[in-house]
Amino acid sequence: MGVELFIKIASQVVGGLGVFLLGMKFMSEGLQAVSGDRLRKMIAAVTNNRLMGVVVGLLVTCLVQSSSVTTVMVVGFVNSGIMTLMQAIGVIMGANIGTTITGWILVLKIGKYGLPMLGIAAFFFLFSKRDRVRYIGMAIMGVGMVFFGLELMKNGFKPLRSHDEFQAWFHAFQATSYLGIIKCAMVGCILTMVVQSSSATLGITIGLASTGVIEFQTAAALVLGENIGTTITAWLASLGTTTTAKRAAYAHVLFNVLGTMWFIALFPMVIPVVSKVVASMAGGNPLLVSIDGMAEKDFAQIITAGIATVHTSFNVANVILFLPFTRVLGFVVTKLVPDKKTKEIQHLTYLDVRMLDTPSLGMVQSQKQISFMAESVEEMMANLKLCLEDGTTTAGPEREIFRREQVLDNVQKEIFLYLSNLVSGQVPHDVTTQAHMQMRLADEYESLSDYIVNVLKARKKLQDNDMKLDDQARKRLLALHERVTAYIAKVSAYVADESMDALPKAQSEGAAITELMKSSRREHLNRLQNEEVSPFFSLIYTDMLNYYRRMKDHALNIAEVVVGEK
């Protein structure tokens, strides 16, 4: 092969592959942006019902246009504790079916319209002021780029069809025997591991097959290997994660490897059947003939449909075969990845950079972290009550309050950095709005933890000066504490339910807490006038009352954030 011809082929193939991959990215981001809420609801719908997990995995993968993204997302969710291993296995199975949508998109007879689609959609994406229209335009622009990139790759591969040296080299990889099938599958596997995108290698395979460079059987065998190669992404994502997350990644590997093995065993019987089915749908043109004597466009259409059929048949058959044995698969990967003898160090937060490629789903993780902050504040209030009730033996609750406050300081910073990175790319306005809302919620919960610590420090200041809360002061303070604790819990429930009618109730209860605090302060000032307490004690005690009022204010701010007023 001459240098000039090699450069020409390489430039067109690499350029086409780049446009193809960029198109997949735009299509994925556009679809995610348009269906962000639906994606979150799908993930929330995942239960231990295996069939539901498969359906969710299928739908999510169709929307994000990448099984690798879905499986990496699943590893992240398992690592965070949002999803169990059994749920993850179901979603992974569904993702394997969902990824076959790429092949069927390429079957559509719109190849020549790829460039016009790209251009027209680009105008909507660039100049429309409506978010929904922009992201629909982005998705269509991605589809156009996928087809345009595939056309470029096809044009790049065409010269190889008549090149004797290449044909002689590739003859060693023809899927005409079991050894040849295994060789082709290994090539597909390695190529997918290198580019880490089964969609990219599927595009290359279709480009080679639809121009007659490789035969249909060879393309089908390559597709089998691509299904193994795509597992490398989830496996790499599992490095450094919890044991359960590693098990989810291993389940993906084991599922695809075992599925490929049995399909290879039946390959000589399956491929002729697929060939006849697709050929009959295409008007009787056999798949296994040479491109010679056929219209190039018709040949490409039939071959692409055949590859898509093999890809889908393989993955659907795998799911049907393995679905009843998900618990067995879970047991096997548990044995492969046993629990560590030493206790695993729990992650400080649930946040996972693996989710940055799916902003709409990344919000699920940060929302989980907001819930963690709310629970931590409620636990701090419970420990603070123990400290106020008992004037001496509270070393344990005190340490826990200070520890929790430091944790929440770090969590608030991590949430801010995570969400800042999450919204730094092309994300819809509603995702940005929700991210800002979560940042504000994290700030308010962190402020609540600060005031809880302030109350504890004020109590310790009394102790350091050989003072303590008398029965009357303690009774008043505990009454206020109980009211504020219940208020914070109620507001946190509003956050969890995303209740839009929360504000009037929160304002009413907040006003009642303010009045309780003022009456407690008036009573205490009367005691000071009657010289029942010292001025120094009075100064610290009124500070404690004010800290509770500030807690109420921050809890009210949270309610305002929920309804969109902050």
Secondary structure, DSSP 8 states (H G I E B T S, - for coil): --HHHHHHHHHHHHHHHHHHHHHHHHHHHHHHHHTHHHHHHHHHT--S-HHHHHHHHHHHHHHHT-HHHHHHHHHHHHHHTSS-HHHHHHHHHHHHHHTTHHHHHHHSS-GGGHHHHHHHHHHHHHH--SHHHHHHHHHHHHHHHHHHHHHHHHHHHHHHHT-HHHHHHHGGG-SSSHHHHHHHHHHHHHHHHHHT-HHHHHHHHHHHHHTTSS-HHHHHHHHHHHHHHTHHHHHHHTTTS-HHHHHHHHHHHHHHHHHHHHHHHTHHHHHHHHHHHHHHHTTS--TTS-STTS-HHHHHHHHHHHHHHHHHHHHHHHHHHHGGGHHHHHHHHHHHS---SS-----S-S--GGGGG-HHHHHHHHHHHHHHHHHHHHHHHHHHHHHHH-SS--HHHHHHHHHHHHHHHHHHHHHHHHHHHHTSSS--HHHHHHHHHHHHHHHHHHHHHHHHHHHHHHHHHHHHTT----HHHHHHHHHHHHHHHHHHHHHHHHHHHT-TTHHHHHHHHHHHHHHHHHHHHHHHHHHHHTTSS-HHHHHHHHHHHHHHHHHHHHHHHHHHHHTT--
